[in-house]
Amino acid sequence: MYGKSLKLQLLHSLTEDYCVSWKEFEDRVVLIGISSGCTQNVLNSLLNSIFYAMVLIIGIDEIRSQRNIDRLKRELKIGYPLMDRLLDSLDCGNVHNTHFSDIVGMSECILCPENHLIQILLESFIECIDSMYSCILIHGKIATATESWWSLDPEEIKLLSLLAVSENSTITKDIPIFLPFKSPSVAFRFVTCTLKPDIQICSLCGPTPSLIEIEHSAMQCFIFSSDILTSAVQTHPRNFPLLCQVDGGIIGLLLVNISAGKFMISKNPQQNTTKKLASSSHRLDILRTFYYQAVSFLVNDRNKHGNGNTTNKKIEKKNKNQKEHCNLDLNFGDYDAVLVLLLVSRFIHKTEILLGQVKDKFPPVDKVDRIAVLKKGQAIDQFAFRCLLYLCTSGNHNSFKYLLL
């Protein structure tokens, strides 16, 4: 505060064990962060996330104007649980921290084998409520989401996921929110409904439909999917399919998608029992600390010095990643593979229906000669088309005899 009057800017202060950072936003808000066990870049990222959480709750216009400070404080109270969750992502080494797997600025995902089936149900749900933004959370982790949801900024996705599970996650919520990047001045409705214990569906809506209609649509779309959801919940806390085996010498696993802003973290349940095992929280804490201390530093350094990209190139790369998000889906490619398998089986089924209808509509011709061609040319052409279609789809020349019957 004293340095600003002298046109000096104090960025941070480092001690042997702690890092202190100051950041000013919109010439109205000053945030100060103090932490140990993390780098300055991580702490600055957390301060950015805290400010984005403020924008999410009250909007950027209210922060810029600040006509009534007391009113501003009252409106921000609803965001205190969200900010506490963000602070948990830096609470390293605390055994009482139940959110020790959080990573600043990234959304946690769960790779369920049932994600492709849940995605189909989710697509039908968004058609009912006329919204393009929706996702499914399992224990607060994103299982699957729509294309538009992944087009949001990673900070927005992170904040919405935490807001859904902050405080009581078993009740239905209908909260007006502002998207810090997409819509900082115009509010959306953020609606969450509980499908089963620890499973929520989140959506961004306009003034319509009503909350009762959204709940009814969720019940109708997922009414016959209880077994699928129950099976998906069992993936927690492993967070990746049981069919994927990990070597016993690995204490934990962290998969990070930097461009999409999402990650999956898991302790190894097949760890060797001959060695002394660390607690689950300690193992995940080691992974997270390693990411903060080494991986994120290397990634940032590479982005800064690697190719000398300009701001426009970074924006173009980000837009390209958003458009091609299907290649970076939650289960990192498995979803597309499952869709291809489903497409093949559906294509075969539809082809069989088509062949049956063509066989009934285009009957065989008893005799093909000059007179028949002149008098029944259309019928012969239809029969020839029927035979050609069957040969192209079946690839079995013996089936040709069947068509002639």
N, C-alpha and C positions, 0 to 999 in steps of 0.2 A: 504493500500500500504506500509506503514511503518512497520506494524506488520508482513507482509509476509517476509521481509528481516530478521526478527528475528524469523522466523518459527512459527509465531503466526497467528491464523485464527480468524478474526472477523466475527461472524455470523449475529448478529442482535443487535439492541439497542431499548429499550422500554422506552417510556415516559408515562405520564398520559393519553395523548390523541392519540399519534401516535406510529407507529411501523416502524422501519427502518431496512431493510435487505440487505445484500450483498451476491452475489453468483458469483462464477467464473466458467466458462465453458471452457473446452478444453485448459486450460492455456493460453487462448487468449482473452476472452471476460469477462468483469466484469459488472454485472448488479446490480443497486441499486434501491430499491423500497421503497417508503414512502407512508403510507396510515393510515387512521383512521377508526375505526369501524370494523376492522377485526382482526383476529388472525395472529400470526406469520406464522403458517402452510399455511394459505390461501395466504398470501403474497408471501411465498416461491413457492407455486404452480403457482402463476401468473408469477413469474420470470422464472420458468421452461417453461411455455407456451410461453413467449416472446422469449426465446431462440429457442424453437421448431419452432416458426414462422420465425425466421431468417434462420434456416435450411431449412424450407419449400421453402423459396424464392431463396436462393443462394446455398444451399447444404453444407454439412459438410466439404468437401475438401477445399472449398473457405475460410471457417472460420478458418480452421487449418493452411492454408498456409499464408493468408493475404499478398500476394505479393505487392498489391497496395491498400493502405487504402482509397484513394480517389475513386478508382473504386468500392471498397466494399461499400462505403457510397452511391454511385449512384445506385448500384444494389439493395440496401436495400430500396430505396425510394418507390418502388412498394408495399412494405410490411407495410408502415406506416399506411395506413387506417386499415389494419388488426390488427396491434398492438394497435391502438386507440380503436378498438372494444373490444379487450381484457382488456384494462384499464377501459372500461365502466363497467365491471363486478364488480369492486371495488368502483365505484362511488356511494356510498350509500347516500341517502337523498337529491340528486340533482334533483329538479323538472324538470329541462331542459334535463335531461338524457332520451333519447328515448329508450335506451337499458337496462332499469333497471331490466330486468328479467334474465339477464345472470348469470350463475354460473360458477366459474372458473373450467376448465378442464372437463366440461360436455356439451353435445349437447342437445339443446332444441328440444322437439318433439311436434307434434300436433296430437291428437287422433281423426281423422275424421272417421265417419261411412263408408265413401267410400274408406278407405285405402285398403281393400281387392281387390276392383275393380282396383284401381290405380296400385296395385302390379302386377296384371295380365298384364296390359298395359306396365309396366316397364320391365317385363320379355321378352315380345316380342321386345321391343326396344333394349335391350342389345344383343339379338340374331342378330339384323340387323347390329349393329356396332361392333360386335365381341369383347365385353368387359364384364368382370364380375363385374366391380365396377361401381355402379350407384345408384342415389337416387333422390327423388322428394322433393323439398323444397316449403313450403307454408308460405309466410311471413318470410322466413329465417329459418323456423323450419322444421325438418325432418318429412315428412308424412309417407314415406315408403322407403325402401332401399333393395338392393340385399344382399344375404348371404355374399358375399365377402366384400361388403362395411362394414358390421358390424364386419367382422373379423379384420378390421384395428384397430389400437390402439385408444382408446377414444380421446386422444389428437389430433391425425390426423383427426378424424372425425369432431371434434370441429373446427379445423383450416380450413378445407375445406369448412365447412358450412358457416363460417364467411367470407372466401375469396370470396365465390360466391355472397354474398350480399353486400360486401364492395364497396364503391363508387356507381357507376351506376349499378343497378341490372337489368335494362331493356335491356341491350345489350348482345350480344353473346360474350363469352370470350373463348380464347384458350391460356392458360398460361402454360409454363413449370414449374413444381414444383418438389420438392424432398420430399419424405415421411420420416419424422425424424426417424421412427422406422423400417419401412419395406424396404425403399430404400433411405438412406441419401446421396448416392453418384451417383445414376443413376436416371435421370429425367423421369417423366411421363408427359403426356399432360393432363391438367385439363380443361375440356370443359364444359361450361354451356350454355344452350339455354332457352329462355323464352317461355313457352307454352301459358300462359295468364298473364295478369298483376298480379304480386305478386306470380306467380308459375314458378319455374325453375326446369329444369332437369340437373343434374350434372353427369359427367362421367370421369373416368380415362382411357386414351387410350394410345396406342403406336403411332408410326409414321403414321399409317393408321387407319381408313379412314380419308379423308380430312374433313375440317370443313363444307364445303358445303354438303357433303354426310351425315354427322351427323345431320345437320339441316333438310335435306330432310327426313331422317329416323324418326326423332322426329315428323315432321309434318304428315307423313303417319301413324304412330302408334297411334297418339292422335287426329287424324282429326275428329273422330266421338265421342270423349269423352268430348266435351265442357260442356255438362250438368253436367257430373260427377265432373269435375274440378270446375265448378261454385258453385256447392253444397258444395264441400269440402272447398272452400275458406270461406264460410259463418260460418264455425266452429271457425274462428278467430274473436275476441280475446279470446273467451271462452276457446278454445283449447281442449275441450272434448265434447262428443255428448250431444245434447239437452235433450235426453231421460234420462240422468243421473241427478237426482235431488240432490241438496245439501242443508242441513239444513240452514235456514236463519241466525242462530247464528254464522256461519263460515264465516270469512271475506275473506278467500282465501284458495287455495288448492295447495299443492306442492307434487308431486309424484316423487321419486328419485329411480332410479335403479343403485345402487352403482357399481355392477360388470360390467354392460354394459356401464356405463358412460353416461347415458342419463336421462333427467328429463322432466316433464310437470308441468308448473306453470300457475295458473289461479286465477283471482279474482272471487268471488261468485256473479253472477248476481241476485240471489234470496235473497240477504241480507235484513234483516228487515229494513223497511223504517221508523220505529218509533224511531230509534236511529240515531244519527249524523253519517253520513257516511264519512269515510276517502277516499281520492282520490285513484284512481286505482294504480298509481305509488307508493303511500305510503303503500298500502296494500301489494303489491308484494315486496316492499322493506323490510317490516317487516318479511315476509316469508324468504327472502333471508338472512337477517341478523341473524334470528333465526337459519337458517341452518349453517351459518358460525360460530356462537358463540357457539352452543350447539351440533347440530346433527353431523356435520363433526368431531368435537372433540371426541365425543363418539364413532363414527365409527372407527376413526384412533386408538383410545385407545384400542378398542376391538380387532382390527386386530393386534395390537402390543403385547398385553398381553394375549389374549384369549386362543389360542391353541399352541403358541410357534412354528408356522410353519416355516420351513426353506425356503430359496429362491427357491429351486427346487419345493417344494410343492406349493408355490404361482404361479410359472410358470405353473405347471400342472393344477392348478385350473383355471387359466386364459385361457389356451388352451381349457379346458373342457367347460368353459362358452362360448367361441367363437364357438365351434362345436355345442353346444346346444342352439345357439342364437334364434332359432325359438321359444323356450319356453319363451324367454324374448322379444318378438317382440314389435313393437311400441305401439300397443294397448293392450299390457300386457295379451295376451291369446285369445282375441277376434278374431284375425286373423286366428288362428288355428281352432277355432270353426266354423268360416264362411267357411273355406276350407272343413271341414267335411260335412257341410250342402250341399255345392256345389257338393261334391263327391257323396253323396247319390242320389241327383237328377240326376246327370249325369249317375250314375250306373244304375238307373231305366230306363232311356232313352235308354242307350246302350243295356240293357237286352231285352227291348221290340223289338229293331231292330234285335237282335240275334234270338229271338224266332220267329219273322216273317220270317226270312231267313231260319231257320231250318224247319219250317212248309212247306215252298214252296219246299225245296230241298229233304226232306224226306216225301214222301206221305204216307197216311195210308195204311195198309194191310187189304184187304177185309176179308181174312180167315186165321186163324192160326191153322194148323194141322200138322201131321207128314210129309205129302207130301210137304206142303208149306215150312216147316223148312228145308227139304232136298234140295228143288229146289230154294227157295228164302231166304236162311238164312241171307244173307247180308241185304236185304231189311227189314226183320223182326228186325234184330239188330239195324238198323238205326231208325226204327219206335219206338222201345223200348227206345232208347237213347233220341229221341224227347220227348216222354211222360215223362221220368224221369227228363229231363232237365226242362220241363215246371212245373212239380210238385215241384221241388226243388226251383225254382225261385218264383213261385206264391204262394205256400202254400195253394192253394184252390183246393180241390178235385173235386169240381163241374166243374172246367176247364178241367178235364180229358175227360168229355163227349164232350166238344167243340173240343178237339184235334182229337177225333175219327171221326168227321164229314168230 
